[in-house]
Amino acid sequence: MDCVAYQRALGRELQQLRVRRRWTRAQLVQRLPMELSAQALASYETGTRSCTVVRFVELCTALEASPHDLLERVHDQVNHDDHPASLKVDLTRLALDERAPLNPARRWAAAEVARHAPGTRDLDLSALESLAALCGLATVELVRMLREG
């Protein structure tokens, strides 16, 4: 089991719920029954810090979300092929890929190959999300394109 992937996916879900309500982190922490700093909430949202089950339920209650449904979404993301915890990418092949949507990824891969990086790279979910944003693609679409080769 990839604990880091679970933390990141849980953090993304919590952040999306907060953002959908157009709340700042400070506004959310004010709604919690127990004290929490906005900085601690940020570390939960980025997946760099895990929260207790009690804290998780408090956050869900404040966000008017079902803890069960949120955990189910997180579990599906981590265990679904479209949202891998990591993906092995052949940099040489990507550097030669001529599909227009992958232009930014191709330039990055070419630069990595030019600096004699290893031929393949394991990109974690955070790196895949960043690369997808750079290419203007959904992460799912980028993963699909990289797998197609």
GROMACS elastic network, one bead per residue, 0.5 to 0.9 nm:
[ bonds ]
;  ai    aj funct       b0    kb
    1     4     6  0.89963   500
    1     5     6  0.87098   500
    1     6     6  0.86637   500
    2     5     6  0.53941   500
    2     6     6  0.65388   500
    2     7     6  0.89322   500
    2    78     6  0.81225   500
    2    85     6  0.72549   500
    3     6     6  0.50790   500
    3     7     6  0.62362   500
    3     8     6  0.86816   500
    4     7     6  0.50714   500
    4     8     6  0.61708   500
    4     9     6  0.85273   500
    4    47     6  0.71887   500
    4    48     6  0.81264   500
    4    85     6  0.84274   500
    5     8     6  0.51798   500
    5     9     6  0.60317   500
    5    10     6  0.84311   500
    5    47     6  0.81780   500
    5    78     6  0.63493   500
    5    84     6  0.85860   500
    5    85     6  0.55346   500
    5    86     6  0.87107   500
    5   124     6  0.84387   500
    5   125     6  0.73599   500
    6     9     6  0.51444   500
    6    10     6  0.59475   500
    6    11     6  0.83934   500
    6    47     6  0.80857   500
    6    74     6  0.67138   500
    6    75     6  0.72629   500
    6    77     6  0.86168   500
    6    78     6  0.63874   500
    6    85     6  0.86574   500
    7    10     6  0.51541   500
    7    11     6  0.60243   500
    7    12     6  0.86148   500
    7    44     6  0.76498   500
    7    45     6  0.84160   500
    7    46     6  0.80241   500
    7    48     6  0.72928   500
    7    49     6  0.74281   500
    7    50     6  0.62791   500
    7    51     6  0.88234   500
    7    74     6  0.89047   500
    8    11     6  0.50100   500
    8    12     6  0.61495   500
    8    13     6  0.86282   500
    8    44     6  0.81737   500
    8    45     6  0.72593   500
    8    46     6  0.60079   500
    8    48     6  0.74141   500
    8   125     6  0.84028   500
    8   126     6  0.81370   500
    9    12     6  0.51051   500
    9    13     6  0.62358   500
    9    14     6  0.86781   500
    9    45     6  0.86999   500
    9    46     6  0.87374   500
    9    47     6  0.73653   500
    9    73     6  0.87150   500
    9    74     6  0.55619   500
    9    75     6  0.83124   500
    9    77     6  0.70871   500
    9    78     6  0.71083   500
   10    13     6  0.51280   500
   10    14     6  0.62103   500
   10    15     6  0.85821   500
   10    44     6  0.80447   500
   10    45     6  0.73353   500
   10    46     6  0.87943   500
   10    47     6  0.71732   500
   10    70     6  0.78216   500
   10    71     6  0.74151   500
   10    73     6  0.86529   500
   10    74     6  0.57436   500
   10    75     6  0.88249   500
   11    14     6  0.51499   500
   11    15     6  0.60903   500
   11    16     6  0.85319   500
   11    42     6  0.85588   500
   11    43     6  0.81721   500
   11    44     6  0.53863   500
   11    46     6  0.54461   500
   11    47     6  0.51414   500
   11    48     6  0.86734   500
   11    50     6  0.88656   500
   12    15     6  0.50898   500
   12    16     6  0.60355   500
   12    17     6  0.86043   500
   12    44     6  0.88149   500
   12    45     6  0.57566   500
   12    46     6  0.68703   500
   12    47     6  0.77819   500
   12    74     6  0.89270   500
   13    16     6  0.51146   500
   13    17     6  0.62398   500
   13    18     6  0.86711   500
   13    45     6  0.78809   500
   13    70     6  0.71641   500
   13    73     6  0.81794   500
   13    74     6  0.73248   500
   14    17     6  0.52179   500
   14    18     6  0.62963   500
   14    19     6  0.86677   500
   14    44     6  0.82121   500
   14    45     6  0.62504   500
   14    59     6  0.79446   500
   14    60     6  0.79417   500
   14    63     6  0.83273   500
   14    70     6  0.83523   500
   15    18     6  0.50770   500
   15    19     6  0.60214   500
   15    20     6  0.84708   500
   15    25     6  0.88583   500
   15    42     6  0.85589   500
   15    44     6  0.87813   500
   15    45     6  0.55619   500
   15    46     6  0.84267   500
   16    19     6  0.50773   500
   16    20     6  0.59656   500
   16    21     6  0.86244   500
   17    20     6  0.52186   500
   17    21     6  0.65609   500
   17    22     6  0.88359   500
   17    60     6  0.89893   500
   17    63     6  0.66862   500
   17    64     6  0.89733   500
   17    65     6  0.80666   500
   18    21     6  0.53158   500
   18    22     6  0.64266   500
   18    23     6  0.56166   500
   18    24     6  0.73343   500
   18    25     6  0.76723   500
   18    28     6  0.72792   500
   18    63     6  0.67349   500
   19    23     6  0.58563   500
   19    24     6  0.74118   500
   20    23     6  0.77017   500
   21    24     6  0.89190   500
   21    63     6  0.81844   500
   23    26     6  0.78457   500
   23    27     6  0.56618   500
   23    28     6  0.63586   500
   24    27     6  0.51070   500
   24    28     6  0.64394   500
   24    29     6  0.88083   500
   24    38     6  0.88501   500
   25    28     6  0.51272   500
   25    29     6  0.62353   500
   25    30     6  0.86554   500
   25    37     6  0.86789   500
   25    38     6  0.54221   500
   25    39     6  0.83639   500
   25    41     6  0.68673   500
   25    42     6  0.74140   500
   26    29     6  0.52738   500
   26    30     6  0.62973   500
   26    31     6  0.89615   500
   26    37     6  0.77906   500
   26    38     6  0.55053   500
   26    41     6  0.89190   500
   27    30     6  0.52654   500
   27    31     6  0.67885   500
   27    38     6  0.88560   500
   28    31     6  0.52841   500
   28    32     6  0.69237   500
   28    38     6  0.83680   500
   28    41     6  0.88328   500
   28    59     6  0.81601   500
   28    62     6  0.71761   500
   28    63     6  0.77774   500
   29    32     6  0.52767   500
   29    33     6  0.86187   500
   29    34     6  0.85531   500
   29    35     6  0.72639   500
   29    36     6  0.59767   500
   29    37     6  0.68241   500
   29    38     6  0.65194   500
   29    41     6  0.76602   500
   29    59     6  0.84588   500
   29    62     6  0.86568   500
   30    33     6  0.80968   500
   30    34     6  0.89884   500
   30    35     6  0.80408   500
   30    36     6  0.83950   500
   31    34     6  0.88671   500
   31    59     6  0.86820   500
   31    62     6  0.59024   500
   31    63     6  0.87194   500
   32    35     6  0.68545   500
   32    36     6  0.76700   500
   32    58     6  0.64009   500
   32    59     6  0.68886   500
   32    61     6  0.84616   500
   32    62     6  0.62010   500
   33    58     6  0.72949   500
   33    62     6  0.87497   500
   34    55     6  0.85704   500
   34    58     6  0.83516   500
   36    39     6  0.83072   500
   36    40     6  0.65696   500
   36    41     6  0.71108   500
   37    40     6  0.51871   500
   37    41     6  0.64124   500
   37    42     6  0.86626   500
   38    42     6  0.61428   500
   38    43     6  0.87158   500
   39    43     6  0.63664   500
   39    44     6  0.88063   500
   40    43     6  0.50632   500
   40    44     6  0.64295   500
   40    45     6  0.87466   500
   40    49     6  0.79675   500
   41    44     6  0.50455   500
   41    45     6  0.62346   500
   41    46     6  0.87147   500
   41    49     6  0.89650   500
   42    46     6  0.61854   500
   42    47     6  0.84960   500
   42    48     6  0.87321   500
   42    49     6  0.89314   500
   43    46     6  0.52148   500
   43    47     6  0.60739   500
   43    48     6  0.52648   500
   43    49     6  0.53320   500
   43    50     6  0.81249   500
   44    47     6  0.50864   500
   44    48     6  0.63104   500
   44    49     6  0.52124   500
   44    50     6  0.60934   500
   44    51     6  0.67549   500
   45    48     6  0.78162   500
   45    49     6  0.83386   500
   46    49     6  0.77456   500
   47    50     6  0.67661   500
   51    54     6  0.80779   500
   51    55     6  0.60005   500
   51    56     6  0.62543   500
   52    55     6  0.51307   500
   52    56     6  0.61170   500
   52    57     6  0.86545   500
   53    57     6  0.62025   500
   53    58     6  0.85937   500
   54    57     6  0.51892   500
   54    58     6  0.62120   500
   54    59     6  0.86844   500
   55    59     6  0.61677   500
   55    60     6  0.86032   500
   56    59     6  0.51453   500
   56    60     6  0.62026   500
   56    61     6  0.85906   500
   56    67     6  0.75389   500
   57    60     6  0.50169   500
   57    61     6  0.60123   500
   57    62     6  0.85190   500
   57    66     6  0.84801   500
   57    67     6  0.61350   500
   58    61     6  0.51191   500
   58    62     6  0.61558   500
   58    63     6  0.85435   500
   59    62     6  0.51371   500
   59    63     6  0.60957   500
   59    64     6  0.84659   500
   59    65     6  0.84737   500
   59    67     6  0.88224   500
   60    64     6  0.58885   500
   60    66     6  0.62664   500
   60    67     6  0.57436   500
   60    70     6  0.82330   500
   61    65     6  0.60541   500
   61    66     6  0.73956   500
   61    67     6  0.79562   500
   62    65     6  0.77478   500
   63    66     6  0.88124   500
   65    68     6  0.86828   500
   65    69     6  0.76489   500
   65    70     6  0.72290   500
   66    69     6  0.52200   500
   66    70     6  0.61873   500
   66    71     6  0.85962   500
   67    70     6  0.51534   500
   67    71     6  0.60922   500
   67    72     6  0.84953   500
   68    71     6  0.52564   500
   68    72     6  0.61210   500
   68    73     6  0.87386   500
   69    72     6  0.50189   500
   69    73     6  0.62795   500
   69    74     6  0.86772   500
   70    73     6  0.51812   500
   70    74     6  0.62669   500
   70    75     6  0.86294   500
   71    75     6  0.60007   500
   71    76     6  0.84750   500
   72    75     6  0.50857   500
   72    76     6  0.61073   500
   72    77     6  0.86063   500
   73    76     6  0.50983   500
   73    77     6  0.61704   500
   73    78     6  0.86969   500
   74    77     6  0.51415   500
   74    78     6  0.62540   500
   74    79     6  0.85764   500
   75    78     6  0.52552   500
   75    79     6  0.60548   500
   75    80     6  0.82480   500
   76    79     6  0.51978   500
   76    80     6  0.55493   500
   76    83     6  0.85237   500
   77    80     6  0.52753   500
   77    81     6  0.81477   500
   77    82     6  0.76760   500
   77    83     6  0.53613   500
   77    84     6  0.75852   500
   77    85     6  0.87952   500
   78    81     6  0.81804   500
   78    82     6  0.89848   500
   78    83     6  0.61270   500
   78    84     6  0.62061   500
   78    85     6  0.62023   500
   79    82     6  0.87185   500
   79    83     6  0.73463   500
   79    84     6  0.70250   500
   79    85     6  0.81335   500
   80    83     6  0.55520   500
   80    84     6  0.65371   500
   81    84     6  0.54404   500
   81    85     6  0.89485   500
   81   140     6  0.89534   500
   81   143     6  0.88901   500
   82   139     6  0.80173   500
   82   140     6  0.52230   500
   82   141     6  0.82682   500
   82   143     6  0.66591   500
   82   144     6  0.73421   500
   83    86     6  0.84106   500
   83   125     6  0.73954   500
   83   139     6  0.75870   500
   83   140     6  0.65269   500
   83   143     6  0.79202   500
   84    87     6  0.65369   500
   84   124     6  0.79208   500
   84   125     6  0.65753   500
   84   143     6  0.83595   500
   85   123     6  0.85035   500
   85   124     6  0.57437   500
   85   125     6  0.52540   500
   85   126     6  0.87355   500
   86   122     6  0.61688   500
   86   123     6  0.52631   500
   86   125     6  0.55436   500
   86   126     6  0.87694   500
   86   127     6  0.86696   500
   86   128     6  0.79263   500
   87   121     6  0.80678   500
   87   122     6  0.54340   500
   87   123     6  0.52956   500
   87   124     6  0.65205   500
   87   125     6  0.79584   500
   87   128     6  0.80806   500
   87   143     6  0.79245   500
   87   146     6  0.88643   500
   87   147     6  0.87678   500
   88   120     6  0.64602   500
   88   121     6  0.55481   500
   88   123     6  0.62805   500
   88   124     6  0.88446   500
   89    92     6  0.88920   500
   89    93     6  0.84226   500
   89    94     6  0.76193   500
   89   119     6  0.84620   500
   89   120     6  0.53748   500
   89   121     6  0.52467   500
   89   122     6  0.62012   500
   89   123     6  0.70655   500
   89   146     6  0.71927   500
   89   147     6  0.83655   500
   90    93     6  0.54468   500
   90    94     6  0.61868   500
   90    95     6  0.86234   500
   90   109     6  0.86822   500
   90   119     6  0.59897   500
   90   121     6  0.66499   500
   90   146     6  0.88192   500
   90   149     6  0.89628   500
   91    94     6  0.50036   500
   91    95     6  0.59335   500
   91    96     6  0.86703   500
   91   106     6  0.83577   500
   91   108     6  0.88038   500
   91   109     6  0.51237   500
   91   110     6  0.72820   500
   91   112     6  0.74082   500
   91   113     6  0.66485   500
   91   117     6  0.86096   500
   91   118     6  0.80646   500
   91   119     6  0.55296   500
   91   120     6  0.54579   500
   91   121     6  0.69355   500
   92    95     6  0.51138   500
   92    96     6  0.65649   500
   92    97     6  0.88792   500
   92   109     6  0.69889   500
   92   110     6  0.71900   500
   92   112     6  0.89127   500
   92   113     6  0.65141   500
   92   119     6  0.61446   500
   92   120     6  0.77605   500
   93    96     6  0.52698   500
   93    97     6  0.62917   500
   93   106     6  0.89054   500
   93   109     6  0.86110   500
   93   119     6  0.89003   500
   93   149     6  0.74698   500
   94    98     6  0.85247   500
   94   102     6  0.83515   500
   94   105     6  0.73344   500
   94   106     6  0.55378   500
   94   107     6  0.88562   500
   94   109     6  0.61530   500
   94   110     6  0.78007   500
   94   146     6  0.77876   500
   94   149     6  0.75231   500
   95    98     6  0.83798   500
   95   103     6  0.89794   500
   95   105     6  0.77255   500
   95   107     6  0.66040   500
   95   108     6  0.76699   500
   95   111     6  0.83440   500
   95   112     6  0.88767   500
   95   113     6  0.78017   500
   96   106     6  0.69322   500
   96   109     6  0.87950   500
   96   110     6  0.79049   500
   97   100     6  0.86303   500
   97   102     6  0.74463   500
   97   103     6  0.82103   500
   97   106     6  0.65274   500
   97   149     6  0.76103   500
   98   101     6  0.87426   500
   98   102     6  0.74522   500
   98   103     6  0.73618   500
   98   106     6  0.79323   500
   99   102     6  0.56636   500
   99   103     6  0.69953   500
   99   106     6  0.89642   500
  100   103     6  0.53456   500
  100   104     6  0.88185   500
  101   104     6  0.77501   500
  101   105     6  0.85375   500
  101   135     6  0.60622   500
  101   136     6  0.75034   500
  101   137     6  0.76382   500
  101   142     6  0.89610   500
  102   105     6  0.51531   500
  102   106     6  0.58917   500
  102   107     6  0.86263   500
  102   132     6  0.88726   500
  102   135     6  0.60076   500
  102   136     6  0.89833   500
  102   137     6  0.88986   500
  102   142     6  0.81789   500
  102   145     6  0.84683   500
  103   107     6  0.62182   500
  103   108     6  0.86698   500
  103   135     6  0.71292   500
  104   107     6  0.52025   500
  104   108     6  0.63042   500
  104   109     6  0.86682   500
  104   131     6  0.80747   500
  104   134     6  0.65231   500
  104   135     6  0.57061   500
  105   108     6  0.50784   500
  105   109     6  0.60776   500
  105   110     6  0.85091   500
  105   131     6  0.66426   500
  105   132     6  0.84235   500
  105   134     6  0.76981   500
  105   135     6  0.67540   500
  106   109     6  0.50922   500
  106   110     6  0.60193   500
  106   111     6  0.85635   500
  107   110     6  0.50941   500
  107   111     6  0.61987   500
  107   112     6  0.86562   500
  108   111     6  0.51785   500
  108   112     6  0.62653   500
  108   113     6  0.87137   500
  109   112     6  0.50210   500
  109   113     6  0.61528   500
  109   114     6  0.85142   500
  110   113     6  0.50947   500
  110   114     6  0.60301   500
  110   115     6  0.86638   500
  111   115     6  0.63018   500
  111   116     6  0.87665   500
  111   117     6  0.88745   500
  112   115     6  0.52515   500
  112   116     6  0.65181   500
  112   117     6  0.53868   500
  112   118     6  0.82681   500
  112   119     6  0.88513   500
  113   116     6  0.50397   500
  113   117     6  0.53762   500
  113   118     6  0.74389   500
  113   119     6  0.70762   500
  114   117     6  0.74561   500
  116   119     6  0.82124   500
  117   120     6  0.81930   500
  117   121     6  0.86306   500
  118   121     6  0.69497   500
  123   126     6  0.78480   500
  123   127     6  0.55664   500
  123   128     6  0.61124   500
  124   127     6  0.53236   500
  124   128     6  0.62234   500
  124   129     6  0.86591   500
  125   129     6  0.60447   500
  125   130     6  0.85600   500
  125   139     6  0.87323   500
  126   129     6  0.51154   500
  126   130     6  0.62406   500
  126   131     6  0.86264   500
  127   130     6  0.50594   500
  127   131     6  0.60498   500
  127   132     6  0.84400   500
  128   131     6  0.50747   500
  128   132     6  0.59562   500
  128   133     6  0.85206   500
  128   139     6  0.65066   500
  128   142     6  0.77294   500
  128   143     6  0.76542   500
  129   132     6  0.50503   500
  129   133     6  0.61751   500
  129   134     6  0.86154   500
  129   138     6  0.78913   500
  129   139     6  0.54689   500
  129   142     6  0.86790   500
  130   133     6  0.51352   500
  130   134     6  0.62111   500
  130   135     6  0.86959   500
  130   139     6  0.85293   500
  131   135     6  0.62592   500
  131   136     6  0.85780   500
  131   137     6  0.85387   500
  131   139     6  0.81564   500
  131   142     6  0.81114   500
  132   135     6  0.50709   500
  132   136     6  0.60164   500
  132   138     6  0.59003   500
  132   139     6  0.52042   500
  132   140     6  0.85271   500
  132   141     6  0.80444   500
  132   142     6  0.57583   500
  132   143     6  0.84704   500
  133   137     6  0.59133   500
  133   138     6  0.71136   500
  133   139     6  0.76808   500
  134   137     6  0.77118   500
  135   138     6  0.87180   500
  135   142     6  0.82176   500
  137   140     6  0.80813   500
  137   141     6  0.61790   500
  137   142     6  0.61447   500
  138   141     6  0.52026   500
  138   142     6  0.63461   500
  138   143     6  0.87084   500
  139   142     6  0.50841   500
  139   143     6  0.61255   500
  139   144     6  0.85372   500
  140   143     6  0.52134   500
  140   144     6  0.62018   500
  140   145     6  0.87043   500
  141   144     6  0.50418   500
  141   145     6  0.61637   500
  141   146     6  0.86013   500
  142   145     6  0.50852   500
  142   146     6  0.60869   500
  142   147     6  0.85126   500
  143   146     6  0.51463   500
  143   147     6  0.60936   500
  143   148     6  0.85582   500
  144   147     6  0.52029   500
  144   148     6  0.61738   500
  144   149     6  0.87169   500
  145   148     6  0.50784   500
  145   149     6  0.62808   500
  146   149     6  0.51856   500
